[in-house]
């Protein structure tokens, strides 16, 4: 779905058009569900949060600003709802279990390191150093944990262009002193 199509759907949703919400649902259900699942780690919780997300889109349609990059807007809402869910249902993990999980799951350790590196910076501050297309690709790759193939499909760009822009963005961030 292009930005223009999404903006039109959001405009129609503000007028009460449920079919436009259905179009957005069709276009983004898989992307948003998998992003939420990757954060909460529980299939049933991810389903519930994803359902709530589309209710939120319906209720908050008037707060959407056209032309601002709808994929990032959706991804941010999904991320925030998933994190809010984790906070609301916070379960304490004993330190020894956490250490064992980090040893057995390299991606968890990588996430831990990434959080340490950017702890003093907000994601928005870091991403503001990038061009809009680079920003969206990095956001989808790192925050949304999407594959390059999925990002290419979402952004309607060739796969090679997406990977090139991602590498370019990472190089630019490194020049600013950020490591991801």
C-alpha positions as CSV (number, residue, x, y, z in Angstrom):
1,X,0.0,0.0,0.0
2,X,1.4,3.4,-0.9
3,X,1.5,6.4,1.4
4,X,-1.2,8.0,-0.7
5,X,-3.5,4.9,-0.6
6,X,-3.0,4.7,3.2
7,X,-3.7,8.4,3.7
8,X,-6.9,8.0,1.7
9,X,-7.9,5.0,3.8
10,X,-7.3,7.0,7.0
11,X,-9.3,9.9,5.7
12,X,-12.2,7.5,4.9
13,X,-11.9,5.9,8.3
14,X,-12.3,9.3,9.9
15,X,-15.6,9.4,8.0
16,X,-16.6,6.0,9.4
17,X,-15.7,3.8,6.4
18,X,-15.0,0.3,7.8
19,X,-14.0,-1.0,4.4
20,X,-10.9,1.3,4.5
21,X,-9.9,-0.2,7.8
22,X,-10.3,-3.6,6.2
23,X,-7.9,-2.6,3.4
24,X,-5.3,-1.6,5.9
25,X,-5.9,-4.8,7.8
26,X,-5.4,-6.9,4.7
27,X,-2.2,-5.0,3.7
28,X,-0.5,-5.0,7.2
29,X,-1.9,-7.8,9.3
30,X,1.1,-10.2,8.7
31,X,3.7,-7.5,9.1
32,X,2.2,-6.1,12.4
33,X,1.5,-9.5,13.9
34,X,5.0,-10.7,13.4
35,X,6.5,-7.5,14.7
36,X,4.4,-7.8,17.8
37,X,5.1,-11.5,18.2
38,X,8.8,-10.9,18.0
39,X,8.5,-8.5,21.0
40,X,6.0,-10.4,23.2
41,X,7.1,-13.9,22.3
42,X,3.7,-15.4,22.8
43,X,1.4,-16.3,19.9
44,X,-1.9,-15.7,21.7
45,X,-0.8,-12.4,23.2
46,X,0.4,-11.3,19.8
47,X,-3.0,-12.1,18.3
48,X,-4.8,-10.1,21.1
49,X,-2.5,-7.1,20.7
50,X,-2.8,-7.1,16.9
51,X,-6.6,-7.1,17.2
52,X,-6.3,-4.2,19.7
53,X,-4.0,-2.4,17.3
54,X,-6.6,-2.3,14.5
55,X,-9.2,-1.0,17.0
56,X,-6.7,1.6,18.0
57,X,-6.2,2.6,14.4
58,X,-10.0,3.0,14.1
59,X,-10.3,5.1,17.2
60,X,-7.1,7.2,16.6
61,X,-7.6,7.9,12.9
62,X,-8.1,11.6,13.6
63,X,-4.6,11.8,15.1
64,X,-2.9,10.4,12.0
65,X,-0.9,13.0,10.0
66,X,-0.9,12.3,6.3
67,X,2.4,12.2,4.5
68,X,4.4,11.3,7.6
69,X,5.3,7.7,6.6
70,X,2.5,5.4,7.4
71,X,4.6,2.2,7.8
72,X,6.7,3.8,10.5
73,X,3.5,5.1,12.2
74,X,2.0,1.6,12.2
75,X,5.2,0.1,13.4
76,X,5.6,2.5,16.2
77,X,2.1,1.9,17.4
78,X,2.6,-1.9,17.2
79,X,5.9,-1.6,19.1
80,X,4.5,0.6,21.8
81,X,1.5,-1.6,22.3
82,X,3.7,-4.7,22.6
83,X,6.1,-3.1,25.0
84,X,3.1,-1.8,27.1
85,X,1.8,-5.3,27.2
86,X,5.1,-6.6,28.5
87,X,5.2,-3.9,31.1
88,X,1.7,-4.6,32.2
89,X,2.3,-8.3,32.5
90,X,5.9,-8.0,33.7
91,X,7.3,-11.3,35.0
92,X,10.4,-11.3,37.0
93,X,13.1,-13.6,35.6
94,X,15.8,-14.8,38.1
95,X,19.3,-13.5,37.1
96,X,20.6,-17.0,36.6
97,X,17.8,-17.8,34.2
98,X,18.5,-14.6,32.3
99,X,22.2,-15.4,32.0
100,X,21.4,-18.9,30.8
101,X,19.0,-17.5,28.2
102,X,21.6,-15.0,27.0
103,X,24.2,-17.8,26.7
104,X,21.7,-20.0,24.7
105,X,20.3,-17.2,22.6
106,X,22.8,-15.1,20.7
107,X,20.1,-12.8,19.4
108,X,19.1,-11.9,23.0
109,X,22.8,-11.0,23.7
110,X,22.9,-8.9,20.5
111,X,19.8,-7.1,21.6
112,X,21.3,-6.5,25.1
113,X,24.4,-5.1,23.5
114,X,22.4,-2.9,21.1
115,X,20.4,-1.5,24.0
116,X,23.6,-0.7,25.9
117,X,25.0,1.2,22.9
118,X,22.0,3.4,22.3
119,X,20.9,3.7,26.0
120,X,21.6,7.4,26.1
121,X,20.0,8.1,22.8
122,X,16.4,7.8,21.6
123,X,15.6,5.9,18.5
124,X,14.3,9.1,16.9
125,X,17.5,11.0,17.6
126,X,19.5,8.3,15.9
127,X,17.2,7.9,13.0
128,X,17.0,11.6,12.5
129,X,20.5,11.5,11.0
130,X,19.2,9.5,8.1
131,X,17.4,10.3,4.9
132,X,13.7,9.4,5.0
133,X,13.9,6.2,2.9
134,X,17.0,5.0,4.9
135,X,15.2,5.9,8.1
136,X,12.2,3.8,7.2
137,X,14.3,0.8,6.1
138,X,16.4,0.9,9.3
139,X,13.3,1.2,11.4
140,X,11.6,-1.8,9.7
141,X,14.8,-3.8,9.9
142,X,15.9,-3.1,13.4
143,X,12.7,-2.2,15.3
144,X,10.3,-4.2,13.1
145,X,12.8,-7.1,12.8
146,X,11.7,-7.6,9.2
147,X,13.7,-9.4,6.5
148,X,15.1,-7.4,3.6
149,X,12.7,-9.3,1.3
150,X,9.7,-8.2,3.4
151,X,11.0,-4.6,3.6
152,X,11.3,-4.6,-0.2
153,X,7.7,-5.7,-0.6
154,X,6.4,-3.2,1.9
155,X,8.3,-0.3,0.4
156,X,7.8,-1.5,-3.1
157,X,11.5,-1.3,-4.0
158,X,13.9,-3.8,-5.5
159,X,15.6,-6.0,-2.9
160,X,19.1,-4.7,-4.0
161,X,18.0,-1.1,-3.5
162,X,16.8,-1.9,0.0
163,X,20.0,-3.7,1.1
164,X,22.1,-0.9,-0.5
165,X,20.1,1.8,1.3
166,X,20.4,-0.2,4.6
167,X,24.2,-0.5,4.3
168,X,24.4,3.2,3.3
169,X,22.4,4.1,6.4
170,X,24.5,2.0,8.7
171,X,27.7,3.5,7.3
172,X,26.2,7.0,7.9
173,X,25.3,6.1,11.5
174,X,28.8,4.7,12.1
175,X,30.3,8.0,10.8
176,X,28.2,9.8,13.5
177,X,29.6,7.4,16.0
178,X,26.6,5.1,16.5
179,X,27.0,1.3,16.4
180,X,24.0,-0.9,15.9
